Amino acid sequence: MLRGQLGELFYQTGDCVLALDAERRVRRLNPAGERLLGYDEERLLGQPMATLFPNPDEVRQAERLLAETESGNAESCVATVRTQAGRLLRARCRMFSLNGEEAGHAMLIKEEPPPGIDARGAGLIRQLNQLAETWISLVGESDLDRVGQSLADLAKELLAADFTGLALVRPDRDGGFEMVQFNFNASRPLFPERLPRPVGLLGLALESRALVRIEDIRTHPDRIGLSTKHPLIGPFLAVPLVSDGKVIGELLAANRPERPAFTVLDEAVAVQLGTIATAALETARLKAEADELNRRRKEMVAAVAHDLRAPITTVVGYSELAGEAGLSDGARERVMDRLREQRSQVGRLLDDLTTASSLETGRLSVEPADVALDALLAELCDSVRVRHPQRDLKLSGDRHLDVRADRVRLRQMLTNLVDNAVKYSAPETPVTIETSAGEGEVQIAVSDQGAGIQPDELDQVFELFYRTRSAARRASGMGLGLAIVRGLAEAMGGSVGANSEVGEGTTITVSLPAA
């Protein structure tokens, strides 16, 4: 069997196909095999053939088939195969020799129904088994692409469709949708090179939020949307995926023109599969978010340890120095200034940790009052210049503005913004604080001339524990500063936004109610 033949068999058959190397280890597993056995191909690669059989007798049967294949007398045998979930599956196994580059063997595993079950019952059992194995294999999975592909593959089997796909979408700025992920069940040469646009046929179920069943798209006015490279189709079926009242995607199925149209039963199966798909995708999304949050927490713990170690080490050293006899009054005062500076740094760090904890638990409290912005900014600039005496800090914009805010929290916010600007820009570049009055509000913009933020990260910079790729490379940090700024701004009835040009710098603007 040549490479091309094996590739075609992999994607055209509905039965499990395993490719084995000369040492009888798994080197390929087709999508139908993933559904039947519950294994992801990557997890089974390199495993011995014996992994699939529950006892030595079953392994010996498979070994006998291999020997018979090599002697040219191969037959099939019924054996018990163990799935990823531990379920024992009655199956008929057959071996094929692979020639040329594909030296080794291919094993075809076909589910064998219990004796006395007719074809219809056997088909139902097969579908239920595939559904169960797919669901079990996706429990705890956080890879949305793998979940989407598994569900698209399963839909092809359950609907007996020529083509199936699963699309994930999000709202766009024009009130429509944009595609964020598309999993397509077909041989790899037919996969789209880029994400399709959810228009025409691909947008019907999304816009109507209802199932769409078309007997033949060739006579339908909305037949646009499919790639011109896609094989001709006639029957079409689409089910919207809706979670918490929001459309998150759609399940698609299509047949070639010569195939029969989808039935009412197909509709019912597709709707139920859509419900399962929505649950699996949302579970994967939540798992991915939890994994990412845990990763950020671990990084934060490491950053806290790092950020505390430096000032504590300095405090210990200067404390010992301050106690030495013979130290001049001037030198002792410089030591005390250094100790006070380090105490302030630890205090700011602890304030940020406490505030972040309050934001997460919903226990943050603020006490808004009228605040004279000029006086607060003067205090802030004096503090920054003590800590960064060589840094050029500029004030510009409207003067004599009053805001309605918690004064302590507002200073904490602005300190975080200025410290970020100082940390992530070159020492010779200025940091600017610009104030302006709007309609019923006051804007405070802190700008630097640093590396900037990539466009795909702008929406994430205000998330707790998030650090941009460039920030992570340039300096240590906990990813708390901007999350705290947003939380405090919103708690005081305001908002915060970011503008950035890569290579030119970043501006963070806080808007607060005017007093």
C-alpha positions in Angstrom: 0.0 0.0 0.0 1.6 3.3 -1.1 1.7 6.5 0.8 -1.1 8.1 -1.3 -3.3 5.1 -0.9 -2.9 5.1 2.9 -3.6 8.8 3.0 -6.9 8.3 1.1 -7.9 5.4 3.3 -7.2 7.4 6.4 -9.7 10.1 5.5 -12.3 8.3 3.5 -13.0 5.2 5.7 -15.3 5.4 8.7 -13.3 2.6 10.4 -10.2 2.9 12.6 -6.9 2.6 10.7 -3.6 2.4 12.6 -0.2 2.5 10.9 2.5 0.5 12.7 6.2 0.7 12.2 8.5 -2.3 11.9 8.7 -2.6 15.7 4.9 -2.6 15.9 4.6 0.8 17.5 1.8 3.2 16.4 2.9 5.9 14.0 -0.4 7.0 12.6 -4.1 7.0 13.7 -6.8 8.3 11.4 -9.7 10.6 12.6 -12.2 7.7 12.6 -9.8 5.8 14.9 -9.6 8.8 17.2 -13.4 8.8 17.5 -13.6 5.0 18.0 -10.8 4.6 20.5 -11.0 8.0 22.2 -7.3 8.6 21.6 -5.8 11.8 20.2 -3.3 10.7 17.5 -0.4 12.4 19.3 -1.1 10.6 22.5 -0.9 7.2 20.9 2.1 7.8 18.7 5.1 5.6 19.6 3.0 3.4 21.8 3.2 -0.4 21.3 0.4 -2.1 19.6 -0.3 -4.0 22.8 -1.6 -0.8 24.4 -4.9 -1.3 22.6 -5.5 -4.9 23.9 -6.6 -5.7 27.4 -4.8 -9.0 27.9 -2.0 -11.2 26.4 -4.3 -13.5 24.5 -5.6 -10.5 22.5 -2.1 -9.4 21.8 -1.1 -12.9 20.6 -4.1 -12.8 18.2 -2.9 -9.5 16.7 0.7 -10.9 16.4 -0.7 -14.0 14.6 -2.5 -11.7 12.1 0.8 -9.9 11.5 2.6 -13.2 10.8 -0.2 -14.4 8.5 0.0 -11.0 6.6 3.7 -11.5 6.0 3.1 -15.0 4.8 0.3 -13.9 2.5 -2.5 -15.8 4.3 -4.0 -12.9 6.3 -7.5 -13.2 7.6 -9.4 -11.1 10.1 -10.1 -12.0 13.7 -12.6 -10.7 16.4 -10.7 -9.2 19.3 -11.4 -7.1 22.4 -9.9 -3.6 22.1 -9.5 -1.2 25.0 -10.4 2.4 24.4 -8.8 5.5 26.0 -11.7 5.6 28.5 -11.1 2.0 29.5 -14.2 0.7 27.7 -13.7 -2.8 26.2 -14.8 -2.8 22.5 -15.6 -5.9 20.5 -14.0 -5.4 17.1 -12.9 -7.2 14.0 -9.2 -6.6 13.2 -7.4 -7.0 9.8 -3.8 -6.4 8.9 -2.3 -5.0 5.7 1.3 -4.8 4.6 2.7 -1.4 3.7 5.3 -1.2 0.9 8.0 1.2 0.0 8.4 4.2 2.2 5.6 3.1 4.4 7.4 -0.1 5.5 5.4 -1.7 8.3 1.7 -2.6 8.6 -1.7 -1.0 8.8 -4.3 -2.4 11.1 -8.0 -1.9 10.3 -10.3 -2.1 13.3 -14.0 -2.3 12.7 -16.5 -2.3 15.6 -18.3 -5.7 15.7 -21.8 -5.5 17.1 -23.0 -8.2 19.6 -24.6 -11.3 18.0 -28.3 -10.9 17.3 -28.2 -7.2 16.6 -29.5 -6.1 13.2 -27.8 -3.5 11.0 -29.9 -0.6 12.3 -29.2 -1.5 16.0 -25.5 -2.0 15.2 -25.4 1.5 13.6 -27.1 3.0 16.6 -24.6 1.3 19.0 -21.7 2.5 16.9 -23.0 6.1 16.9 -23.6 6.1 20.7 -20.1 4.6 21.3 -18.5 7.2 19.1 -20.4 10.0 20.9 -19.4 8.6 24.3 -15.7 8.3 23.4 -15.5 11.7 21.9 -17.1 13.3 24.9 -14.9 11.4 27.3 -11.8 12.4 25.3 -12.8 16.1 25.5 -13.4 16.2 29.2 -10.7 18.4 30.7 -9.4 19.4 27.2 -8.5 23.1 26.8 -7.3 23.1 23.2 -10.2 24.7 21.3 -8.8 23.6 18.0 -8.7 20.0 19.0 -12.2 20.1 20.5 -13.5 21.7 17.3 -11.8 19.2 15.0 -13.1 16.2 17.1 -16.7 17.6 17.0 -16.5 18.2 13.2 -15.2 14.6 12.7 -17.9 13.2 14.9 -20.6 15.2 13.0 -19.4 13.6 9.7 -19.9 10.1 11.2 -23.3 10.8 12.9 -24.8 12.6 10.0 -23.1 10.4 7.3 -22.2 13.7 5.6 -19.7 14.2 2.8 -18.4 17.4 4.5 -18.8 18.8 8.0 -17.3 21.9 9.7 -17.4 23.7 13.0 -17.0 27.4 13.1 -16.4 29.7 16.1 -17.3 33.3 15.7 -17.4 36.6 17.6 -19.3 39.8 17.0 -17.7 42.3 14.7 -17.9 46.1 14.8 -20.7 46.2 12.1 -23.2 44.1 14.0 -22.3 40.9 12.1 -19.8 38.2 12.9 -16.1 37.4 12.2 -14.6 33.9 12.1 -12.1 33.1 14.8 -11.7 29.3 14.2 -12.8 26.9 11.5 -12.5 23.1 11.7 -13.3 21.3 8.5 -13.6 17.5 8.0 -12.0 16.5 4.7 -8.7 15.3 3.4 -6.0 17.9 4.2 -5.7 19.3 0.6 -9.3 20.6 0.8 -8.7 22.5 4.0 -9.2 26.3 3.5 -5.9 28.3 3.5 -7.5 31.0 5.5 -10.6 31.5 7.7 -13.7 31.8 5.6 -16.0 34.8 6.0 -19.4 34.0 7.7 -21.5 35.4 4.9 -24.0 33.8 2.5 -24.6 30.2 3.4 -22.1 30.4 6.3 -24.0 33.3 7.8 -27.6 32.1 7.6 -27.8 30.2 10.9 -25.7 32.8 12.7 -28.0 35.7 11.7 -31.3 33.8 12.2 -30.1 31.9 15.3 -32.1 29.0 13.9 -31.4 25.7 12.1 -31.0 26.0 8.3 -31.8 23.0 6.1 -31.5 23.4 2.3 -32.2 20.6 -0.1 -30.0 22.0 -2.9 -28.0 25.2 -2.6 -27.6 25.5 -6.3 -31.1 27.0 -6.5 -30.7 29.1 -3.3 -30.1 32.9 -3.5 -27.5 32.8 -0.6 -25.2 30.2 -2.1 -22.2 32.5 -1.7 -19.7 32.1 1.1 -18.1 28.8 0.2 -14.5 28.7 -1.2 -14.3 28.4 -5.0 -12.0 25.5 -4.4 -14.6 23.5 -2.4 -16.1 20.5 -4.2 -19.7 21.0 -5.4 -22.4 20.5 -2.8 -26.1 20.3 -2.9 -27.8 19.4 0.4 -26.8 21.8 3.3 -27.4 21.8 7.0 -26.4 24.4 9.6 -27.1 24.6 13.4 -26.2 27.8 15.4 -24.3 27.3 18.6 -25.7 29.5 21.3 -24.3 30.0 24.8 -25.8 32.3 27.5 -27.9 33.9 24.7 -24.9 34.7 22.5 -24.1 33.0 19.2 -20.6 31.6 19.5 -20.5 29.5 16.3 -22.2 27.0 14.1 -22.1 23.3 13.1 -22.2 22.8 9.3 -22.8 19.7 7.1 -23.1 19.3 3.4 -23.4 16.5 0.8 -22.4 16.3 -2.8 -25.2 17.1 -5.3 -25.8 13.4 -6.1 -26.3 12.5 -2.4 -29.8 12.6 -0.8 -31.0 15.7 1.2 -30.7 15.8 4.9 -33.8 14.5 6.7 -35.8 15.6 9.8 -33.9 12.9 11.7 -30.6 14.4 10.6 -31.9 17.8 11.9 -32.7 16.3 15.3 -29.2 14.7 15.5 -27.5 17.9 14.4 -29.4 20.0 17.0 -28.5 17.6 19.8 -24.9 17.4 18.6 -24.9 21.3 18.5 -25.9 21.3 22.1 -23.1 18.9 23.0 -20.7 20.9 20.9 -21.6 24.2 22.7 -21.1 22.6 26.1 -17.7 21.1 25.0 -16.4 24.3 23.5 -17.5 26.4 26.5 -15.9 23.9 28.9 -12.7 24.0 26.9 -12.7 27.8 26.9 -13.2 28.0 30.6 -10.5 25.4 31.2 -8.1 27.3 28.9 -8.9 30.5 30.9 -8.3 28.7 34.2 -5.0 27.3 32.9 -3.9 30.7 31.8 -4.9 32.3 35.1 -3.0 29.6 37.0 0.0 30.2 34.8 -0.1 33.9 35.5 -0.6 33.3 39.2 2.6 31.2 39.3 4.4 33.9 37.4 3.1 36.5 39.9 4.3 34.5 42.9 7.7 34.3 41.4 7.6 38.1 40.6 6.5 38.9 44.1 9.4 36.9 45.5 11.8 38.7 43.2 10.4 42.2 43.9 10.4 41.7 47.6 13.9 40.1 47.7 15.7 43.2 46.4 14.3 45.8 48.9 14.5 43.4 51.8 18.2 42.7 51.0 18.8 46.4 50.7 17.1 47.2 54.0 19.1 44.5 55.8 22.4 45.9 54.4 21.6 49.5 55.1 20.3 48.7 58.6 23.6 47.1 59.4 25.5 50.1 58.0 23.3 52.6 59.9 24.4 50.9 63.2 28.1 51.2 62.5 30.0 53.5 64.8 31.9 56.4 63.3 29.4 57.0 60.5 29.1 60.7 59.8 25.8 62.5 60.2 25.6 63.2 56.5 26.3 59.5 55.6 23.8 58.3 58.2 21.1 60.6 56.7 21.8 59.2 53.2 21.4 55.7 54.6 18.1 56.6 56.3 16.8 58.1 53.0 17.7 54.9 51.3 15.9 52.9 54.0 12.8 55.1 53.7 12.8 54.7 49.9 12.9 50.9 50.2 10.2 51.0 52.8 8.0 52.9 50.4 8.7 50.4 47.6 7.6 47.5 49.8 4.6 49.5 50.9 3.5 50.1 47.3 4.0 46.4 46.5 1.8 45.4 49.4 -0.8 48.0 48.5 -1.0 46.5 45.0 -1.3 43.0 46.3 -4.1 44.0 48.8 -5.9 45.9 46.1 -5.7 43.1 43.6 -7.1 40.7 46.2 -10.0 43.1 46.9 -10.8 43.4 43.2 -10.9 39.6 42.8 -13.1 39.1 45.8 -15.4 42.0 45.0 -14.6 43.7 48.4 -12.9 46.8 47.1 -14.2 50.0 48.7 -13.7 53.6 47.6 -14.6 56.9 49.3 -15.1 59.5 46.5 -14.6 63.1 47.4 -13.7 66.3 45.5 -10.0 66.2 44.7 -7.8 69.1 43.5 -5.8 67.5 40.7 -3.0 70.1 40.6 -2.0 69.4 44.3 -2.2 65.6 43.9 -0.1 65.6 40.7 2.5 67.9 42.4 2.8 65.4 45.3 3.0 62.5 42.8 5.8 64.2 40.7 7.8 65.0 43.9 7.6 61.3 44.9 8.6 60.1 41.4 11.5 62.4 41.2 12.9 61.2 44.5 12.8 57.6 43.2 13.9 58.4 39.7 15.9 61.7 40.0 17.3 61.4 36.4 14.0 60.9 34.7 12.3 63.8 32.8 8.7 64.0 34.1 6.5 66.5 32.3 3.1 67.9 33.2 0.9 69.4 30.5 -2.7 70.2 29.7 -5.5 72.0 31.5 -4.9 73.3 35.0 -7.0 73.8 38.1 -9.2 70.7 37.5 -11.1 68.9 40.3 -12.2 65.3 40.0 -14.6 63.2 42.0 -12.5 60.4 43.3 -10.9 58.6 46.3 -7.7 60.6 46.7 -5.6 57.7 48.1 -6.8 55.3 45.4 -6.3 58.0 42.6 -2.7 58.5 43.7 -2.2 54.7 43.7 -3.5 54.5 40.2 -1.4 57.3 38.9 1.7 56.0 40.7 1.2 52.6 38.9 0.9 54.3 35.6 4.0 56.5 36.0 6.0 53.6 37.4 5.0 51.4 34.4 6.0 54.2 32.0 9.4 54.6 33.7 10.0 50.9 33.8 9.2 50.1 30.2 10.8 53.1 28.4 14.5 54.2 28.0 16.0 56.4 30.7 16.7 59.3 28.3 13.0 59.6 27.2 10.4 61.7 29.0 7.2 60.5 30.7 4.3 62.9 30.2 1.2 63.4 32.3 -1.5 65.4 30.4 -4.8 66.5 31.9 -7.8 67.7 30.0 -11.5 68.5 30.7 -14.3 66.8 28.9 -18.1 66.9 29.2 -18.7 66.1 32.8 -15.4 64.3 33.2 -11.6 64.8 33.4 -9.0 62.8 31.5 -5.5 62.0 32.8 -3.2 60.6 30.2 0.2 59.1 31.1 2.5 58.6 28.0 5.9 57.1 27.4 8.1 56.6 24.4 8.8 52.9 25.0 8.5 49.8 22.9 4.7 50.0 22.6 2.1 47.2 22.8 1.2 44.9 20.0 -2.4 45.4 18.7 -3.5 41.9 19.6 -2.5 42.5 23.3 -4.2 45.9 23.8 -7.5 44.2 24.9 -5.6 42.1 27.5 -3.3 44.5 29.2 -5.9 45.4 31.8 -6.4 41.8 32.8 -5.1 40.6 36.2 -1.7 39.0 36.0 -1.3 39.7 32.3 2.1 41.0 31.0 2.8 41.8 27.4 5.4 39.9 25.5 7.7 42.9 25.3 7.2 43.7 29.0 8.0 40.2 30.1 11.3 40.4 28.2 12.3 43.8 29.5 11.7 43.6 33.3 10.2 41.6 36.1 6.6 42.3 37.2 3.4 40.9 38.5 0.9 42.0 35.9 -1.1 43.9 38.5 -0.6 47.5 37.7 -3.0 48.1 34.8 -5.6 45.7 36.2 -5.6 47.7 39.4 -5.9 51.0 37.4 -9.0 49.7 35.6 -10.6 48.3 38.7 -10.1 51.5 40.7 -11.3 53.7 37.8 -14.5 51.7 37.4 -15.1 51.6 41.1 -15.0 55.4 41.1 -17.4 55.7 38.1 -14.7 56.2 35.5 -13.0 54.2 32.8 -9.5 53.6 31.3 -8.2 53.1 27.8 -5.0 52.4 26.0 -3.4 53.7 22.8 -0.1 52.4 21.5 2.2 52.4 18.5 4.8 49.7 18.4 8.2 51.3 18.6 6.8 54.7 19.5 5.2 54.4 22.9 2.0 53.9 24.9 -0.6 56.3 26.4 -2.9 55.1 29.1 -5.9 57.5 29.7 -8.0 57.5 32.8 -11.4 59.2 32.7 -13.0 60.2 36.0 -16.2 62.2 36.8 -15.5 66.0 37.2 -16.2 67.4 40.6 
